């Protein structure tokens, strides 16, 4: 009987523990240092809602060197991870009944006073290609441009599929060539639940088929790397889930608008601007992207327009449900638009880049009327902004202009005065800097987009990590993911 009572007591204690598992909360602090900054992690453990000063913690730190855990005796514990290079540092903390994992991102340089950069949690980051990171101003919805693709295939398909007799590439006879798997294989999800409604008509048994269009002596088949936008809703724990698609009704996913920018609209809608090349109705007559606009309801699928294909596999019709902004000319490249609005929510300017030719930034200033109609004056930004380096992806707050400069995110203070004058801008301030080429190292960072979350300014960004080295040892494949950091 005594043994039975003892066993029953042990069972009751076990059931109680399972019903009230410890809750683990992780907070991160970046320790400013020469070289890659160490990451200080504080672990708060609650048991049945009460701080647990005697928790048994287990760490999984596959990269870097972790210090011993220090018990602060109040339910909080702390340790430090010292990195040996730039990269992503997974950190997992477990008790016997709970586990929490986060990924710290280590750069060469982070602006003084900023928090620890972290990878976005939830359904956003996968093995596929996450780019074009955009956060809504209130931080409640995060958008990415996604493809189940090897980035190296997009970047290097001309080199991989080069062949005599074709000035660009021979994709039809490329399978089996060195590193051709990057051009044809998919990677990452392209179906429910993580990527609902992804256009997969050009994917057969996990392989990209590309387009059967031949340009004599130029290209044998045309590359088709399908991408669409997905939005995700912020969850109470700060992760982003509940994906919904924002894209053309295009079975092959060939239409790839890029550079979403959002403002709050009426009745819980979002107004957006996006760069898009309409191949059947080119506004500028130069085949380059132009700025279009529309509205959407967050959480619901948004159809940007309908696309049909002809028997040769190329476009037959495109019926867009987005409309161009009424710039006086659409010549040249207007990419990655950013909408700047005043305190009343009225758009006053649109900032664009040219990632295809000049790698310079411009601003389109509203001179009369209202967005998206009205009259606009286009101004090329001065040499303090448009330097000899490559500039792209502008984000103007009214006080600062954030942008991507080569492999860094920087900002310039706006000092007032004409946007096109050097005297109107302060010197460069580096926010995040990378630039290391190597396995698991951070090569690039860009796509700056800001939100106010719980009264704090948070920068979201895309970062590029060296994932693998190709056959021959000269080409890298990169993984593009979304991260964030709290700014001072």
KAQUIWO-V498855 format. One record per pair of residues at least 24 apart in sequence whose ideal C-beta (glycine too) atoms are under 8 Angstrom apart, sorted by sequence separation. I is the first residue (numbers start at 1). J is the second residue. D is the distance in whole Angstrom. If there is no record, write none. Layout:
I&J&D ; I&J&D
This chain:
22&46&6 ; 23&47&8 ; 51&75&2 ; 63&87&7 ; 184&208&5 ; 202&226&6 ; 271&295&5 ; 272&296&6 ; 333&357&6 ; 346&370&7 ; 347&371&4 ; 361&385&6 ; 401&425&7 ; 408&432&6 ; 409&433&8 ; 441&465&7 ; 460&484&5 ; 461&485&8 ; 22&47&5 ; 39&64&8 ; 50&75&8 ; 51&76&7 ; 63&88&8 ; 64&89&5 ; 129&154&7 ; 157&182&8 ; 183&208&7 ; 228&253&6 ; 270&295&7 ; 325&350&7 ; 332&357&8 ; 333&358&8 ; 346&371&7 ; 347&372&8 ; 361&386&6 ; 408&433&4 ; 440&465&7 ; 441&466&5 ; 459&484&6 ; 23&49&8 ; 43&69&8 ; 63&89&5 ; 156&182&7 ; 157&183&5 ; 200&226&8 ; 226&252&6 ; 227&253&6 ; 269&295&5 ; 270&296&5 ; 350&376&8 ; 360&386&4 ; 407&433&7 ; 408&434&7 ; 440&466&6 ; 458&484&6 ; 459&485&5 ; 20&47&7 ; 63&90&7 ; 152&179&7 ; 199&226&6 ; 226&253&3 ; 269&296&7 ; 270&297&8 ; 294&321&7 ; 385&412&6 ; 407&434&5 ; 408&435&7 ; 432&459&8 ; 439&466&5 ; 458&485&7 ; 459&486&8 ; 20&48&4 ; 61&89&7 ; 62&90&6 ; 198&226&8 ; 224&252&6 ; 226&254&7 ; 228&256&8 ; 229&257&7 ; 269&297&6 ; 270&298&6 ; 276&304&8 ; 292&320&7 ; 294&322&4 ; 334&362&8 ; 358&386&8 ; 384&412&7 ; 407&435&4 ; 431&459&7 ; 438&466&5 ; 439&467&8 ; 458&486&5 ; 459&487&5 ; 20&49&8 ; 46&75&7 ; 61&90&8 ; 153&182&4 ; 199&228&6 ; 224&253&8 ; 227&256&5 ; 268&297&7 ; 293&322&6 ; 294&323&7 ; 402&431&7 ; 406&435&7 ; 432&461&7 ; 434&463&7 ; 437&466&7 ; 439&468&7 ; 457&486&7 ; 458&487&7 ; 22&52&6 ; 45&75&6 ; 60&90&7 ; 61&91&6 ; 152&182&4 ; 153&183&4 ; 198&228&7 ; 224&254&6 ; 226&256&8 ; 265&295&5 ; 268&298&7 ; 274&304&8 ; 292&322&4 ; 293&323&6 ; 334&364&8 ; 359&389&8 ; 361&391&5 ; 434&464&8 ; 436&466&8 ; 439&469&6 ; 456&486&5 ; 457&487&5 ; 44&75&6 ; 45&76&8 ; 60&91&8 ; 61&92&8 ; 88&119&6 ; 150&181&8 ; 153&184&8 ; 225&256&8 ; 229&260&6 ; 258&289&8 ; 292&323&6 ; 293&324&8 ; 359&390&4 ; 360&391&6 ; 361&392&7 ; 363&394&8 ; 456&487&8 ; 44&76&5 ; 45&77&7 ; 59&91&8 ; 60&92&4 ; 150&182&4 ; 153&185&8 ; 292&324&5 ; 293&325&6 ; 339&371&8 ; 359&391&6 ; 22&55&6 ; 43&76&7 ; 44&77&8 ; 59&92&7 ; 150&183&8 ; 291&324&7 ; 292&325&7 ; 359&392&6 ; 361&394&5 ; 363&396&8 ; 443&476&8 ; 42&76&6 ; 43&77&4 ; 59&93&6 ; 60&94&7 ; 290&324&6 ; 291&325&5 ; 444&478&8 ; 42&77&7 ; 43&78&7 ; 58&93&7 ; 59&94&8 ; 150&185&7 ; 195&230&7 ; 257&292&7 ; 280&315&6 ; 355&390&8 ; 443&478&6 ; 42&78&5 ; 43&79&8 ; 57&93&6 ; 58&94&5 ; 279&315&6 ; 291&327&7 ; 407&443&6 ; 409&445&6 ; 41&78&7 ; 57&94&7 ; 58&95&8 ; 149&186&7 ; 150&187&6 ; 280&317&7 ; 281&318&7 ; 290&327&8 ; 327&364&6 ; 355&392&5 ; 407&444&5 ; 408&445&7 ; 409&446&6 ; 439&476&8 ; 450&487&8 ; 40&78&7 ; 41&79&6 ; 57&95&6 ; 148&186&4 ; 149&187&7 ; 280&318&5 ; 353&391&7 ; 381&419&6 ; 382&420&6 ; 384&422&4 ; 407&445&7 ; 40&79&8 ; 41&80&7 ; 56&95&6 ; 148&187&6 ; 149&188&8 ; 171&210&5 ; 279&318&7 ; 325&364&8 ; 353&392&4 ; 379&418&8 ; 381&420&7 ; 382&421&6 ; 383&422&6 ; 409&448&5 ; 437&476&7 ; 40&80&5 ; 41&81&7 ; 55&95&6 ; 56&96&6 ; 148&188&4 ; 183&223&7 ; 278&318&6 ; 290&330&5 ; 353&393&6 ; 379&419&5 ; 380&420&6 ; 382&422&4 ; 385&425&6 ; 39&80&7 ; 147&188&8 ; 148&189&7 ; 211&252&8 ; 283&324&6 ; 353&394&6 ; 379&420&4 ; 384&425&5 ; 404&445&8 ; 38&80&5 ; 39&81&5 ; 146&188&8 ; 148&190&4 ; 278&320&6 ; 352&394&7 ; 361&403&7 ; 382&424&8 ; 404&446&4 ; 38&81&7 ; 211&254&8 ; 288&331&8 ; 291&334&5 ; 351&394&4 ; 382&425&7 ; 384&427&8 ; 404&447&7 ; 38&82&5 ; 39&83&7 ; 276&320&8 ; 288&332&6 ; 289&333&6 ; 290&334&5 ; 351&395&7 ; 404&448&7 ; 38&83&7 ; 284&329&7 ; 286&331&6 ; 288&333&4 ; 289&334&6 ; 351&396&5 ; 403&448&7 ; 37&83&8 ; 276&322&7 ; 284&330&4 ; 285&331&7 ; 286&332&7 ; 288&334&8 ; 289&335&5 ; 291&337&5 ; 325&371&7 ; 326&372&7 ; 402&448&4 ; 36&83&4 ; 148&195&7 ; 168&215&8 ; 173&220&7 ; 196&243&6 ; 198&245&8 ; 257&304&7 ; 283&330&4 ; 284&331&4 ; 325&372&5 ; 326&373&5 ; 328&375&8 ; 349&396&7 ; 36&84&7 ; 171&219&7 ; 172&220&5 ; 195&243&7 ; 196&244&7 ; 197&245&5 ; 199&247&7 ; 274&322&7 ; 284&332&7 ; 326&374&7 ; 328&376&6 ; 402&450&7 ; 31&80&7 ; 36&85&6 ; 146&195&7 ; 170&219&8 ; 171&220&6 ; 172&221&5 ; 194&243&6 ; 196&245&6 ; 202&251&8 ; 255&304&8 ; 323&372&7 ; 327&376&5 ; 329&378&8 ; 36&86&6 ; 39&89&7 ; 41&91&6 ; 43&93&5 ; 45&95&7 ; 148&198&7 ; 167&217&6 ; 168&218&5 ; 169&219&6 ; 170&220&4 ; 171&221&4 ; 193&243&8 ; 197&247&8 ; 201&251&4 ; 202&252&4 ; 246&296&6 ; 255&305&8 ; 326&376&7 ; 328&378&7 ; 351&401&8 ; 409&459&7 ; 166&217&7 ; 167&218&5 ; 168&219&4 ; 169&220&7 ; 170&221&8 ; 171&222&7 ; 199&250&6 ; 201&252&5 ; 202&253&7 ; 325&376&8 ; 327&378&7 ; 39&91&8 ; 41&93&8 ; 146&198&8 ; 165&217&7 ; 166&218&7 ; 167&219&8 ; 171&223&6 ; 199&251&5 ; 201&253&8 ; 202&254&8 ; 255&307&6 ; 273&325&7 ; 409&461&6 ; 166&219&6 ; 199&252&6 ; 200&253&8 ; 254&307&7 ; 393&446&5 ; 395&448&5 ; 397&450&7 ; 432&485&7 ; 166&220&6 ; 169&223&8 ; 199&253&4 ; 244&298&8 ; 249&303&5 ; 365&419&7 ; 392&446&7 ; 393&447&5 ; 395&449&6 ; 148&203&8 ; 153&208&8 ; 198&253&7 ; 244&299&6 ; 246&301&8 ; 247&302&8 ; 248&303&7 ; 249&304&8 ; 252&307&8 ; 393&448&6 ; 395&450&6 ; 244&300&6 ; 245&301&5 ; 246&302&4 ; 247&303&8 ; 248&304&5 ; 249&305&7 ; 250&306&8 ; 251&307&8 ; 336&392&6 ; 338&394&5 ; 340&396&5 ; 342&398&8 ; 363&419&5 ; 431&487&7 ; 163&220&8 ; 242&299&7 ; 244&301&6 ; 245&302&7 ; 247&304&6 ; 248&305&5 ; 249&306&5 ; 250&307&4 ; 252&309&7 ; 335&392&7 ; 336&393&5 ; 338&395&5 ; 340&397&8 ; 402&459&8 ; 128&186&8 ; 244&302&8 ; 246&304&7 ; 248&306&7 ; 249&307&6 ; 251&309&8 ; 336&394&7 ; 338&396&6 ; 340&398&7 ; 128&187&6 ; 129&188&7 ; 149&208&8 ; 248&307&5 ; 275&334&6 ; 291&350&6 ; 127&187&5 ; 128&188&2 ; 275&335&5 ; 127&188&4 ; 128&189&7 ; 254&315&8 ; 275&336&6 ; 291&352&7 ; 126&188&4 ; 128&190&8 ; 275&337&6 ; 126&189&6 ; 255&318&7 ; 274&337&7 ; 273&337&4 ; 26&91&7 ; 39&104&5 ; 233&298&7 ; 273&338&8 ; 157&223&5 ; 233&299&6 ; 273&339&5 ; 26&93&6 ; 39&106&7 ; 128&195&8 ; 231&298&6 ; 289&356&8 ; 126&194&7 ; 231&299&8 ; 271&339&7 ; 288&356&7 ; 24&93&6 ; 37&106&7 ; 24&94&8 ; 36&106&5 ; 123&193&8 ; 248&318&8 ; 349&419&8 ; 24&95&7 ; 36&107&8 ; 123&194&5 ; 154&225&5 ; 36&108&7 ; 153&225&7 ; 248&320&8 ; 22&95&5 ; 35&108&8 ; 37&110&6 ; 291&364&8 ; 21&95&8 ; 24&98&5 ; 26&100&6 ; 28&102&7 ; 22&97&6 ; 23&98&7 ; 24&99&8 ; 25&100&8 ; 21&97&4 ; 22&98&5 ; 24&100&4 ; 26&102&6 ; 28&104&6 ; 149&225&5 ; 259&335&6 ; 261&337&5 ; 263&339&5 ; 21&98&5 ; 39&116&6 ; 149&226&8 ; 258&335&7 ; 259&336&3 ; 261&338&5 ; 262&339&7 ; 273&350&7 ; 275&352&7 ; 147&225&6 ; 148&226&8 ; 149&227&7 ; 258&336&7 ; 259&337&6 ; 261&339&5 ; 263&341&5 ; 293&371&8 ; 18&97&7 ; 37&116&8 ; 147&226&6 ; 259&338&8 ; 293&372&5 ; 17&97&6 ; 30&110&6 ; 32&112&7 ; 147&227&4 ; 146&227&6 ; 147&228&8 ; 264&345&7 ; 145&227&5 ; 146&228&6 ; 263&345&7 ; 145&228&7 ; 146&229&7 ; 30&114&7 ; 145&229&6 ; 146&230&5 ; 263&347&7 ; 30&115&6 ; 144&229&7 ; 29&115&7 ; 30&116&4 ; 143&229&6 ; 144&230&6 ; 28&115&7 ; 29&116&6 ; 30&117&8 ; 143&230&7 ; 28&116&4 ; 143&231&5 ; 144&232&8 ; 142&231&7 ; 143&232&8 ; 28&118&7 ; 141&231&5 ; 142&232&5 ; 141&232&7 ; 141&233&6 ; 142&234&7 ; 222&314&8 ; 140&233&7 ; 141&234&7 ; 140&234&5 ; 139&234&6 ; 131&227&8 ; 132&229&7 ; 129&227&7 ; 142&240&5 ; 213&312&6 ; 212&312&7 ; 213&313&6 ; 212&313&5 ; 213&314&5 ; 211&313&5 ; 143&246&7 ; 211&314&6 ; 197&301&7 ; 147&253&8 ; 124&232&6 ; 123&232&6 ; 122&232&6 ; 145&256&7 ; 122&235&7 ; 145&258&6 ; 145&260&8 ; 121&237&8 ; 123&239&8 ; 124&240&5 ; 121&238&7 ; 122&239&3 ; 123&240&7 ; 143&260&5 ; 121&239&4 ; 122&240&4 ; 123&241&5 ; 120&239&7 ; 121&240&7 ; 122&241&5 ; 123&242&8 ; 143&262&8 ; 120&240&6 ; 123&243&6 ; 141&262&8 ; 134&259&8 ; 137&262&7 ; 132&258&5 ; 134&260&4 ; 136&262&5 ; 137&263&7 ; 138&264&7 ; 131&258&8 ; 132&259&6 ; 134&261&7 ; 137&264&7 ; 132&260&7 ; 134&262&7 ; 136&264&8 ; 141&270&7 ; 136&270&6 ; 259&393&7 ; 141&298&5 ; 140&298&7 ; 136&298&8 ; 182&470&7 ; 179&470&4 ; 178&470&7 ; 179&471&5 ; 178&471&5 ; 179&472&7 ; 178&472&6 ; 182&477&6 ; 179&475&6 ; 109&408&8 ; 139&451&4 ; 134&447&8 ; 137&450&8 ; 138&451&6 ; 139&452&7 ; 151&464&8 ; 133&447&4 ; 135&449&5 ; 137&451&6 ; 138&452&7 ; 139&453&4 ; 117&432&7 ; 132&447&6 ; 134&449&5 ; 135&450&7 ; 136&451&7 ; 137&452&7 ; 138&453&8 ; 160&475&8 ; 131&447&7 ; 133&449&6 ; 135&451&4 ; 159&475&8 ; 114&431&7 ; 111&429&7 ; 142&460&7 ; 152&470&7 ; 111&430&7 ; 139&458&6 ; 156&475&6 ; 111&431&5 ; 109&430&5 ; 110&431&8 ; 111&432&7 ; 110&432&6 ; 109&432&7 ; 110&433&8 ; 135&458&8 ; 152&475&6 ; 155&478&8 ; 109&433&4 ; 152&476&7 ; 107&432&5 ; 108&433&5 ; 135&460&5 ; 152&477&4 ; 107&433&6 ; 108&434&6 ; 134&460&8 ; 151&477&6 ; 152&478&7 ; 107&434&5 ; 108&435&7 ; 133&460&5 ; 150&477&6 ; 151&478&5 ; 108&436&7 ; 133&461&6 ; 151&479&7 ; 133&462&5 ; 151&480&6 ; 132&462&7 ; 131&462&6 ; 130&462&7 ; 108&442&8 ; 107&442&6 ; 106&442&7 ; 105&442&7 ; 107&445&7 ; 144&482&6 ; 120&460&7 ; 142&482&7 ; 86&434&6 ; 131&480&5 ; 133&482&5 ; 86&436&5 ; 130&480&5 ; 85&436&7 ; 129&480&5 ; 130&481&5 ; 88&440&7 ; 127&479&7 ; 130&482&5 ; 85&438&8 ; 87&440&5 ; 87&441&5 ; 88&442&8 ; 85&440&8 ; 86&441&5 ; 87&442&6 ; 85&441&6 ; 86&442&4 ; 125&481&4 ; 124&481&8 ; 125&482&6 ; 105&463&6 ; 124&482&5 ; 120&481&8 ; 119&481&6 ; 120&482&4 ; 119&482&7 ; 120&483&6 ; 119&483&5 ; 120&484&6 ; 118&483&6 ; 117&483&5 ; 118&484&6 ; 117&484&7 ; 118&485&7 ; 117&485&4 ; 116&485&7 ; 115&485&6 ; 114&485&5 ; 115&486&4 ; 114&486&6 ; 115&487&8 ; 114&487&5 ; 113&487&8 ; 114&488&6 ; 110&485&7 ; 113&488&3 ; 111&487&7 ; 112&488&7 ; 63&440&7 ; 88&465&6 ; 111&488&7 ; 87&465&7 ; 105&483&5 ; 88&481&8
